[in-house]
C-alpha cells in the first residue's frame, strides 16, 4: 500500500468499521443486573441510597421520613487499549493481519463493563457499600436510630465457591454502571504525528471513562453454602424477609441466580429440574433465571 493521506484515511475507516462491527456484536451481561447511570462530572454521590419510597395512608399532614442518609460515591476512571502497527506492515499490504486485532479490541471494549462489574461483585465480601458495611455482610444495621437490628445478606458457612441470588425486577438494581464517556475508537495516522515521525509506526486505540459500584445490598445475597434446595431456600427466604428502616417489607423477590462455571450445574438443577433426586417435585423450578459468568470463581 502506498502510504499517503487518502490511503491512510481508507485504512482508518476500515479499522473503525471492524471495531464497530465487533463492538456491536457482543451481548453484554451487565444489563441483566446493573442500572446504567450517566455521569456529568468526575464522581457522583448517591445520597439517596437506602431512602424509603414506600407510601402510607395520608392521615393528617404529610409525614417527612427523615431516615438515614448516606454519601456513597463512585469516582469515574479512564480506561484504554492500544495497538501499534509498524509502517512497514502497511507498506507491505499486511494491514489485513491487524484487522482481527482491531476487531478483538472492539469486543474487549464492549465486554469491559462486564469485567469491571463481576470483579466488583466478587469483592463484595470485603468492599463497603453505602451503609459503611461490606456489601455482602452479616451485620447491616436496619431500623430507626436507637432500635437497629443486624441483618445478613451473606452466608460464609460451607466455604464453597460463592453464588449470588439477586432481585433485578425493580427500577433500582443491586449494582450501578456509571458512564462518563462512552468507548471510542481513536487513531494516530497522520504522517506528521509524533508516533509516525519518530517511531515509524501507526497507533490505534480505544478509550472510555466509567466505573461500577454497589447499589442496594437488600437486592443481593451471597452464599458459600452448598447450592442445593436447602441453601437456595435459605437465601431466598432471607431476602424476602428484608424490611425497610421503618419496619415495612421491601417486597424483595429474587429472580436471578448468578454463578461461576463451577456452580452452573448445581444452579440449573436447583431452578430448572422438574424433579429432585428423590423424585419429589422441584418447588423452586423456574423461580429464578441462571446467569453463568466466566469472571466469577
Steps between C-alpha positions, in 0.01 A plus 500: 500500500626845413520705819315820424216692670221354284608137553552561871148641520362185338702287742368697795142463376547125451643449847226716648234289327659177630504644851137611486373175350672293768389740773138477390501121475569445870204439733600650836414337832503807725155616389343194662594614852615863497340834423676743271544848646642781281763713670580865433798555728804323646289318759139454602361491854207265555354657813160347431614140544308345787219759487146374548245557223213294647160668514276538806139595548477878510350584837558854619809670363769335292758307701856589401698180524832630627675167484870434474687685228820380341774638276608209284730626223606341172802661336540472126811334361650515152590178318685445171627235261756568227636316196820601317541420129849539343506716189675222309203269561271744320747560221517123446118470494487307829228716652263203471705324767408776745130521416403212735701664777303823458177298496606327821556843650137578420382181674720572801363853530138379493578231762703731721205613719429132566855444620478803730161404637573136576832589660303737722249229589778256587647765732166563670594302812782746571389829339269751678173621354281800585440406867870459577476122530638259243243457223462133594507499878340344806429818694332769291326733745127530420246705695448846636777656705524334838306191399716350226537127452769310305394351170709263289523460123800268519554137594861391535427159653595219266801668345396412144543721196254787547171532318270799494125544514372835368179695459533687171128556442487856634602835356788510746742214439755351743792654308581818311680553170599866498598637157683828448631452144410217265767279346638655181742379233790740443797500265826685438578452133609846390839493327610786724370343822777447753460122506535480122779752470713374792414130524381417147181343631126563493291484817140389542316488830181517702424688818206566726420649838274319745484295818278258687366500854258346744138604525263328747639208700143394576464384139796263511606197703834319493526143625786254533265226616433204274290606205213259557136523600578584863766761426291664230190500721686662790636783284164555333311515830756739648464743211121490500508587871701821459327811635551874478625710791133572576435128539300447181572206267702609196323257270824335391442199274829360365485416131862448387750237614853611413774237502850428379573203271556258790148561635312500170394135513371529856319824418320346205395204712356727769285720276441308175463131592142371512574261784749464782735206536246324726227533238310779674379802304748788485303783658766753402492421129502821292521717813814667365701535180851357506778727377845343476793741502851389396655776713367351824662210691 
